[in-house]
Amino acid sequence: MIMLILLTGRTVCAQQVKMMMPKPNWYNLDLKTDSMFGISMDRAYQELLKGKKPEKVIVAVIDGGMDAAHEDLKRVVWTNPKEIPGNGKDDDKNGYIDDVHGWNFMGSGKDDFEFDNDYIVLELRKYTARFGEKDSSAIAKDDLPEYRKYISQRKELTQKLEKLNKDIENSTRFFKDLEAVLKKIGKENPTLDDFNKLVPANDAEAKIKQFMIPVLGKNPDFRTYVNQAKTTLEDNRNKVQYNLNLQYDPRAKYANEYPPVKEGFYGNPNVYGTVAPAHGTHVAGIVGADRNNNTGISGVADAVQIMPIRAIPDGYGLDIDQANSIRYAADNGAKVINMSFGLNTLLDRKAVEEAVKYALSKDILFIQAAGNGHENLDNTKRYPSREKKEDQDFVDAFIKVGASGFADNEQLAVPFSNYGKQTVDVFAPGLGINSTIPGNGYEAHSGTSMAAPIVAGLAAVIREYYPKLTAKQVKEIIVKSVVKRDALRDLCISGGVVNAFNAIQMAESYK
């Protein structure tokens, strides 16, 4: 089953993709020798890097957490050399107690959370404290524009919740009626033929039959469809209970510990989090799952140390958490930062900008996923702006990545991927990418969240073997060494898919 992964880590329900599945490690393969549009990483190791000694490079994976004990990650996870595990002391005096394998900015010294509010709720909470239930006649003239925005957002939130609750009600009824039909059919995994033969005894059974016949006509795997529908139902329930709930505030019980400004000394060393961190673990494996243990998969980078930083919840997430994550990575030696999420700047843009500038002073390269909404990002305003002079230093050390498939044809860009001839730098494999999941497991996921760490891994390899190259030079090499294709010509700046073999050759002769 192929799953699409949002930048926040939430799984998107999608119909199973009907196609020849690629080899599990296809993203490391070579188009000419393997007939898979991978990045030629294995070929680069065999033909260009064999016998050369790499330097260790730290890649910070800012995400929803990571299973650092995974069999394919435990030897490559970053370990703070100056911290003594579990002694409850800040041995290296960096402000973070027991940060042996990274840090968790989503919580207090003891507590933790998975879900956060969406942006509209954070805005409404701020406005509610200011305006409450006041009528417009009681609002000062200068405050009226924001008051009107407050009323509009209240209405928008009400409408969203009404729709979600209706969807939840309908889905719950659907599964109840479907269960009765399955008992009648006598199968847990019925076929299209079983539903065609069904003789409905009531309106509920008739509606189930009418609904399922066209569904199974397009996708004959009944169980896959049901699992996806149940995931959607669970996501909707979480939105109502957490993301869009004004009464839910995950930080309320330790608000006194949470900084209103940029001081980053809060949270805890639990990089795993409260639930299995599937998204972050999958991303980390793509970057650098152990290539030398004859187990599981081979990540892109061979001498990498992965620094897990937990800051991306299911929800908006605070800008300050992302800013402090960037600072933590910079202070602890990261040379590449992978961001398989949207960089938030709506609440505290200054904090994010200052953190980025600080990281740039440490010569860090940023890699970010383009997103999975099939949007043209040229039509949206996002940070960093490629038009603004003040953002240019960031742009020069920043690579935005779209998702490509394994077949060299006109559908090379995966349909869900965002794109932009002026805003997306490159494409990289992002379809059916097999990688690590918590509990020593492996799964194939799809998304630009998977494409970004492939580029982060490649950037790490270049910095391992050619440590004198700056972040800006590494970006230039990656962008200029792509394999160009007409299918991507109008979808990204480079017009192609990243290629490790070409990039290593260019790095070798770079002047």
Secondary structure, 3 states (H helix, E strand, C coil): CCEEECCCCCEECCCCCCCCCCCCCHHHCCHHHHCCCCCCHHHHHHHHHCCCCCCCEEEEEEECCCCCCCCCCCCCECCCCCCCCCCCCCCCCCCCCCCCCCEECCECCCCECCECCCHHHHHHHHHHHHHCCCCHHHCCHHHHHHHHHHHHHHHHHHHHHHHHHHHHHHHHHHHHHHHHHHHHHCCCCCCHHHHHHCCCCCHHHHHHHHHHHHHHHHCCCHHHHHHHHHHHHHHHHHHHHHHCCCCCCCCHHHCCCCCCCCCCCCCECCCCCCCCCHHHHHHHHHHHCCCCCCCCCCCCCCCEEEEEEECCCECCCCHHHHHHHHHHHHHCCEEEEEECCCCCCCCCHHHHHHHHHHHHHCCCEEEEECCCCCCEHHHCCCCCCCCCHHHHHHHHCEEEEEEECCCCCCCCECCCCCECCCCCCEEEECCCEEEEECCCEEEEEECHHHHHHHHHHHHHHHHHHCCCCCHHHHHHHHHHCCEECHHHCCCCCCCEECCHHHHHHHHHCCC
